[in-house]
Amino acid sequence: MKVATVFAPGSVGNVGPGFDILGLAIDGIGDRVTVELGKTGPVIVRGVDAELVPTDPARNAAAIAASALLSKQPFQVTIEKGIPVSAGLGGSASSSVAGAYAAALASGDPVTREDIMLCALEGEIAVSGRHLDNIAPITMGGLVLSRSIDPIDVIPLPAPQNWSIALITPRVRIETKQARAILPQKWERESWVQQMANTSALIVAFSTGDGALARRALDDLYAEPRRAPMIPHFYDVKRAALDAGAFGCSISGSGPTIFAIVDASTSRNCAEAMRRAMGNVPSEVRVAGIARQGAHPI
């Protein structure tokens, strides 16, 4: 009987204007998945929001991803959740990547990162949809551009060592499928062109460490205006983050987590400003580095 355990970090999906194509791995938060061959049974889930995670292997993202890699081999999955459910921190993608990677290690079969991402995508599809913006950085670490799904083509991008992330997660649940359903399928050309310009400029800002450019570029015209009403005090929090020195601030993935890109020296002040702006809404605030290492065995 073979067994393997993998830790996969959380992530900020979209990173503002990069809808479905940009993602940033978060240090200090993630899911741990163990796959044990030769066993069968319901998925064992412990940790944060464990009661909200399906234990039926046919409905569990980690188990679906592991199954995609193992084919018909019997196995059992155990998940230690570190990422809240429906928080916009890449929870389903983290479980999916860790499940696929742990399955590969347990089986002993050689696989590539693309194989892991392809199998993780099967788990992500079941929960939130067919996109790589969380899966790619969770697998590889850092900031990653997902150029294509068919075939998988992802590009790791530079990110300054002295940049970090301030995050605030109000106790509001937003399901990714619901948050995607409110977005238009078609969009006017002028906005689309500006969104492409913002995304391209944001990549340059990360590559060069240009905080002033990041402040101009981290401007999401597509998802943010439509999802902001679902998040308490979003615009107050965003203004507070920018006034406290953040390079940029927007919604992490589908929300409700709000993220700000900051210089590490001002990250605590920025996080506290975001907390104050959230008022009396129960929230969790954290400051995180950019996770330079993606999913890895433990």
Secondary structure, 3 states (H helix, E strand, C coil): CCEEEEEEEEEEECCCCCCCCEEEEEEEEEEEEEEEECCCCCCEEEECCHHHCCCCCCCCHHHHHHHHHHCCCCEEEEEEECCCCCCCCCHHHHHHHHHHHHHHHHHCCCCCHHHHHHHHHHHHHHHCCCCCCCHHHHHHCCEEEEEECCCCEEEEECCCCCEEEEEEEECCCCCHHHHHHCCCCCCCHHHHHHHHHHHHHHHHHHHHCCHHHHHHHCCCCCCHHHHHHHCCCHHHHHHHHHHCCCCEEEECCCCCCEEEEEEHHHHHHHHHHHHHHCCCCCEEEEEEEECCCCCEEC
